[in-house]
Amino acid sequence: EFRTAVLNAVLDLLTLPDVGLTCQLFRSIGGGRDAAQASLLVLVRLPERSARSWASTLDYELPLDPETWRCVGLPAPAEGKQDYPPGFARYDEQLLAHYEDVHQEPLYKVRSREGSFFQMKDRIRLLTQAVEEHLDIQSLICKGVISAQFPLHSSVELQRLASSWARPYMVWTWVQPLEHIHSYFGEQIAFYFAWLGFQAKLLSFLAVAGGAVEAWASLHYGWAALLH
């Protein structure tokens, strides 16, 4: 069958050493016993070694470790002044190896408990770029070879995010884990929730003022007058 042949060619291409992706094939249960009607689900992963290789190839920028300024000899921030703003540098394996050999510390900021420099948003961007370098996914979708493509959630990362965000008592604190939101969902979603929090704070003053006006009016004119 044409679709099966194309899919096998796609899988062979994505798992080439130059691409560095890993693929797992699953058969859906929606087609019943008829294998021809069942959809094939392909789970594509970007291993850590491949993520580093693609980051180096694409000159992908990563945040530097917060203590980098000490190692490069910059003066300490004056008392009462803020620390240096976070810097970014293109990923370079040779530079990373040299820096770690000299200073015994990572050059880039470690952003996961597993010791990886790449967050969820970084992996999605690198994986998307790696696939698009070798395949025209949109063309395959238009021709019906592929139904759709989408990134999957990480249950572990979602649990970590929920533990610092989705809690009832946090409604009254105005605190949002924007750094965690940014690392998982990216800049646009993080900015959206940052704006919502800022807007809610401003509207709270109007809500208090409006409540005070309503209370004053109810005392002087009664609720019946307000309802009319």
C-alpha positions in Angstrom: 0.0 0.0 0.0 1.2 3.5 -0.9 0.7 5.0 2.5 2.5 2.2 4.3 5.4 2.4 1.9 5.7 6.2 2.4 5.4 5.8 6.2 8.2 3.2 6.2 10.4 5.5 4.2 9.7 8.4 6.6 10.6 6.2 9.6 13.8 5.0 7.9 14.7 8.6 7.2 14.1 10.0 10.6 16.1 7.3 12.3 19.2 7.8 10.2 22.3 8.6 12.3 22.5 12.1 10.7 19.0 12.9 12.0 19.3 11.2 15.3 15.6 10.7 16.2 14.0 7.7 17.7 10.6 6.5 16.6 8.0 4.2 18.1 5.1 2.9 16.1 1.7 2.2 17.7 -1.5 1.0 16.1 -4.8 2.7 17.2 -7.7 0.7 18.5 -10.3 2.7 16.5 -10.2 0.4 13.5 -11.4 -2.7 15.3 -10.0 -6.0 14.0 -9.4 -4.6 10.5 -5.7 -3.6 10.4 -6.3 -1.7 7.2 -8.6 0.7 8.9 -6.5 1.3 12.0 -4.4 4.4 12.3 -0.7 4.3 12.9 0.7 6.6 15.6 4.3 7.5 15.4 6.0 8.7 18.6 9.1 10.7 17.7 11.7 11.5 20.4 14.8 13.7 20.4 17.5 12.1 22.6 19.8 14.3 24.6 22.8 13.6 22.4 20.8 14.5 19.3 19.4 17.6 20.9 23.0 18.8 21.6 24.0 18.0 18.0 21.1 19.9 16.5 21.6 22.8 18.8 25.2 23.1 17.6 24.2 22.7 14.0 21.4 25.4 14.2 23.4 27.8 16.4 20.7 27.5 19.0 21.0 30.0 21.9 20.8 28.8 25.5 20.9 30.8 28.7 24.3 30.9 30.5 24.7 29.6 34.0 24.0 32.4 36.6 27.5 32.1 38.0 29.3 32.5 34.7 30.2 36.1 35.6 32.3 34.9 38.5 34.3 32.5 36.3 35.0 35.1 33.5 36.2 37.6 36.1 33.5 40.2 36.0 33.3 42.5 39.1 30.6 41.5 41.6 27.4 43.7 41.5 27.5 46.6 43.9 25.7 46.2 47.1 22.0 46.9 46.7 22.3 46.4 42.9 20.6 43.7 41.0 22.7 40.7 39.7 23.8 40.6 36.1 20.9 40.0 33.7 20.9 36.4 32.3 23.1 36.1 29.2 22.6 33.8 26.2 25.2 32.1 24.0 25.0 29.8 21.0 25.5 26.2 21.9 29.0 25.0 21.2 30.3 21.6 22.2 34.0 22.6 22.1 33.4 25.8 24.1 31.3 23.9 26.6 34.0 21.2 27.1 36.8 23.8 27.4 34.8 25.9 29.9 33.9 22.9 32.1 37.5 21.7 32.0 38.8 25.0 33.2 36.2 26.1 35.7 34.6 22.7 36.7 31.2 24.2 36.2 28.6 24.1 33.4 28.7 27.0 30.9 25.0 26.8 30.2 22.2 26.8 32.8 21.0 23.4 33.8 17.3 23.5 33.4 16.0 20.1 34.4 16.4 17.6 37.2 18.1 15.2 34.8 20.9 17.7 34.2 19.8 18.7 30.7 20.3 22.2 29.2 17.1 21.9 27.2 13.6 22.6 28.4 10.4 21.3 26.9 10.1 24.2 24.5 13.7 23.8 23.4 13.2 20.2 22.6 10.0 20.9 20.6 11.7 23.6 18.5 14.8 21.4 17.9 12.7 18.4 17.0 10.5 20.4 14.7 13.5 21.8 12.9 15.2 18.4 12.6 12.1 16.9 11.0 11.5 19.9 8.7 15.1 19.7 7.5 14.3 16.3 5.9 10.6 16.2 5.4 7.8 18.4 4.2 5.3 17.5 6.8 2.6 19.9 5.6 2.8 18.4 2.1 2.4 14.9 3.5 -0.7 16.1 5.5 -2.2 17.7 2.4 -1.8 14.5 0.4 -3.4 12.4 3.2 -0.3 10.4 4.0 -0.1 11.9 7.5 -3.3 13.0 9.4 -1.7 15.5 11.8 1.3 16.3 13.9 1.4 17.7 17.4 3.7 17.7 20.5 2.7 15.4 23.4 2.6 16.6 27.0 5.0 15.3 29.5 3.1 14.0 32.5 6.1 14.4 34.8 6.6 18.1 33.8 2.9 18.8 34.1 2.9 17.3 37.6 5.7 19.6 38.6 3.9 22.6 37.1 0.7 21.7 38.8 2.4 21.4 42.2 3.5 25.0 42.0 0.5 26.5 40.2 -2.8 24.6 40.4 -3.5 25.0 44.1 -6.6 26.7 45.5 -4.7 28.6 48.2 -2.6 30.3 45.5 -5.6 32.2 44.2 -5.1 34.8 47.0 -1.3 35.1 46.6 -1.1 36.6 43.1 1.9 34.4 42.5 2.3 32.5 39.3 5.3 30.3 38.4 6.0 32.2 35.3 9.5 30.8 34.9 8.1 27.2 34.9 5.3 28.2 32.5 7.9 29.8 30.2 10.1 26.7 30.3 7.3 24.4 29.4 4.9 26.3 27.2 7.2 29.0 25.8 7.3 32.8 25.7 3.8 33.5 24.3 1.9 31.5 26.9 4.1 32.8 29.7 3.5 36.4 28.6 -0.3 35.7 28.3 -0.5 34.6 31.9 1.8 37.4 33.1 -0.5 39.9 31.4 -3.6 38.2 33.0 -2.0 38.5 36.4 -1.1 42.2 35.9 -4.6 42.9 34.6 -6.2 41.2 37.5 -4.2 43.2 40.0 -5.2 46.5 38.4 -8.9 45.4 38.2 -8.9 44.5 41.9 -8.7 48.2 42.8 -11.6 49.0 40.6 -13.5 46.1 42.1 -12.9 47.4 45.6 -14.0 50.9 44.5 -17.0 49.6 42.8 -18.0 47.5 45.8 -17.7 50.6 48.0 -19.9 52.6 45.7 -22.5 49.8 45.6 -22.5 49.6 49.4 -22.9 53.4 49.8 -25.7 53.5 47.2 -27.6 50.6 48.9 -27.5 52.4 52.2 -28.8 55.7 50.8 -31.2 54.5 48.1 -31.9 50.9 49.0 -31.5 47.8 46.8 -34.8 48.3 45.1 -33.7 51.6 43.6 -30.4 50.1 42.4 -32.2 47.2 40.7 -34.4 49.7 38.8 
